[in-house]
Amino acid sequence: MEDTRRRRINEDGEWEYECISCEEWLEKEKFKGCFNKIDAYGNCLLCRSCISRKAMEKRNNNVIEEVNELFIRMGYNPYSDIPIYKQVEERHRKKYG
């Protein structure tokens, strides 16, 4: 990754900046709200859309991990090749016949 974000002047004479994730050229206002992907000068390197997408992916991964931990505490193995519903059926069959 570069130390500074790339910029250029568009047809209207306005500055545009490149998002390091989607590589789109956007105006400066589209780069607000960045905390961890900044250059040496404090400029955001990700556009708002990419920030939102990455935050959503992180939330989804956290939910999946929490559910997997819950299954483990219940005695099931979410990382097994056997699906959870099959594990539940097998346990139910063993317990209740």
C-alpha positions as semicolon CSV with decimal commas, in nm:
position;residue;x (nm);y (nm);z (nm)
1;M;0,000;0,000;0,000
2;E;0,117;0,349;-0,080
3;D;0,193;0,606;0,189
4;T;-0,037;0,867;0,035
5;R;-0,357;0,845;-0,160
6;R;-0,350;0,903;-0,532
7;R;-0,527;1,207;-0,673
8;R;-0,602;1,363;-1,008
9;I;-0,800;1,649;-1,156
10;N;-1,123;1,555;-1,336
11;E;-1,275;1,718;-1,645
12;D;-1,445;1,986;-1,431
13;G;-1,116;2,092;-1,273
14;E;-1,200;1,930;-0,937
15;W;-0,971;1,701;-0,740
16;E;-1,060;1,331;-0,733
17;Y;-0,905;1,065;-0,511
18;E;-0,865;0,691;-0,562
19;C;-1,010;0,442;-0,316
20;I;-0,752;0,171;-0,238
21;S;-1,021;-0,096;-0,214
22;C;-1,256;-0,045;-0,509
23;E;-1,006;0,167;-0,708
24;E;-1,277;0,417;-0,805
25;W;-1,197;0,785;-0,846
26;L;-1,428;0,993;-0,625
27;E;-1,454;1,344;-0,482
28;K;-1,309;1,420;-0,140
29;E;-1,648;1,415;0,036
30;K;-1,680;1,042;-0,034
31;F;-1,380;0,969;0,192
32;K;-1,516;1,072;0,533
33;G;-1,534;0,851;0,841
34;C;-1,215;0,650;0,804
35;F;-1,026;0,549;1,118
36;N;-0,779;0,272;1,042
37;K;-0,704;0,306;0,669
38;I;-0,531;0,643;0,662
39;D;-0,211;0,760;0,500
40;A;0,084;0,935;0,664
41;Y;-0,098;1,270;0,634
42;G;-0,421;1,153;0,794
43;N;-0,612;1,122;0,468
44;C;-0,866;0,844;0,441
45;L;-0,779;0,580;0,181
46;L;-1,120;0,408;0,166
47;C;-1,443;0,554;0,028
48;R;-1,762;0,547;0,238
49;S;-1,905;0,254;0,042
50;C;-1,599;0,038;0,108
51;I;-1,593;0,139;0,476
52;S;-1,960;0,036;0,509
53;R;-1,904;-0,291;0,321
54;K;-1,603;-0,384;0,533
55;A;-1,791;-0,299;0,855
56;M;-2,085;-0,516;0,746
57;E;-1,852;-0,807;0,664
58;K;-1,687;-0,774;1,005
59;R;-2,025;-0,769;1,184
60;N;-2,140;-1,076;0,991
61;N;-1,820;-1,263;1,074
62;N;-1,858;-1,170;1,443
63;V;-2,216;-1,302;1,447
64;I;-2,108;-1,627;1,282
65;E;-1,829;-1,672;1,538
66;E;-2,070;-1,605;1,827
67;V;-2,316;-1,863;1,692
68;N;-2,035;-2,116;1,647
69;E;-1,923;-2,058;2,007
70;L;-2,282;-2,114;2,121
71;F;-2,297;-2,444;1,932
72;I;-1,967;-2,552;2,089
73;R;-2,101;-2,473;2,438
74;M;-2,408;-2,681;2,354
75;G;-2,183;-2,973;2,263
76;Y;-2,195;-2,956;1,883
77;N;-1,906;-2,914;1,643
78;P;-1,981;-2,640;1,387
79;Y;-1,648;-2,703;1,213
80;S;-1,724;-3,071;1,145
81;D;-1,813;-3,207;0,802
82;I;-2,140;-3,325;0,958
83;P;-2,403;-3,047;0,950
84;I;-2,538;-2,923;1,283
85;Y;-2,893;-3,047;1,212
86;K;-2,754;-3,400;1,158
87;Q;-2,562;-3,376;1,486
88;V;-2,883;-3,269;1,663
89;E;-3,079;-3,556;1,507
90;E;-2,810;-3,806;1,609
91;R;-2,798;-3,676;1,966
92;H;-3,177;-3,681;1,989
93;R;-3,187;-4,036;1,851
94;K;-2,930;-4,154;2,106
95;K;-3,105;-3,983;2,395
96;Y;-3,466;-4,070;2,316
97;G;-3,425;-4,371;2,088
